[in-house]
Amino acid sequence: MYYKFSGFTQKLTGSAPAAAYSPQGLKPGVPAEAPAMVFATPTKMVSEAGSMVEYMGKNKVPELQRLFQAPDGIPIHLKGGVPDRLLYRTTMALTVGGALYCLVALYFAAQPKNK
C-alpha cells in the first residue's frame, strides 16, 4: 500500500502509486522558458573562460607560512601582532568576567528569600 501526506487532515492517508510518488507542491516537468536574469551583467560560462585563471592580488600564502611556522616561541594565536593580542586579552577578560558573574548569580540564587 502507498501513503501520502494529506495537507487537509495533516496525517498519512492511503493513495495510489502515482500520487505517492508525486509530492504536493512540486510540479513535474521542466519550465518552458529560462528564468529572468538576476544580475545586471551575465556571467561567463566555464567553457568561455578557457584555462586562464585571474587572481585578484598577490599570493600571500608563502609569507604567512613563514610567519606562522617560525620557531620563535610565540603561541600561534598571538603571532598576528597587536590585533591578535587585543582579541586574546578581550576574550580572556570576557571569559573571566562571565565566570565571576555566573558565580555571583549562583550565590544570590542560593540565598533564601527574605519575607
C-alpha positions, 0 to 999 in steps of 0.5 A, spaced: 500 500 500 502 507 498 501 513 503 501 520 502 501 526 506 494 529 506 495 537 507 487 537 509 487 532 515 495 533 516 496 525 517 498 519 512 492 517 508 492 511 503 493 513 495 495 510 489 502 509 486 502 515 482 500 520 487 505 517 492 510 518 488 508 525 486 509 530 492 504 536 493 507 542 491 512 540 486 510 540 479 513 535 474 516 537 468 521 542 466 519 550 465 518 552 458 522 558 458 529 560 462 528 564 468 529 572 468 536 574 469 538 576 476 544 580 475 545 586 471 551 583 467 551 575 465 556 571 467 561 567 463 560 560 462 566 555 464 567 553 457 568 561 455 573 562 460 578 557 457 584 555 462 586 562 464 585 563 471 585 571 474 587 572 481 585 578 484 592 580 488 598 577 490 599 570 493 600 571 500 600 564 502 608 563 502 609 569 507 604 567 512 607 560 512 613 563 514 610 567 519 606 562 522 611 556 522 617 560 525 620 557 531 620 563 535 616 561 541 610 565 540 603 561 541 600 561 534 594 565 536 598 571 538 603 571 532 598 576 528 601 582 532 597 587 536 590 585 533 591 578 535 593 580 542 587 585 543 582 579 541 586 574 546 586 579 552 578 581 550 576 574 550 580 572 556 577 578 560 570 576 557 571 569 559 573 571 566 568 576 567 562 571 565 565 566 570 565 571 576 558 573 574 555 566 573 558 565 580 555 571 583 548 569 580 549 562 583 550 565 590 544 570 590 540 564 587 542 560 593 540 565 598 533 564 601 528 569 600 527 574 605 519 575 607 
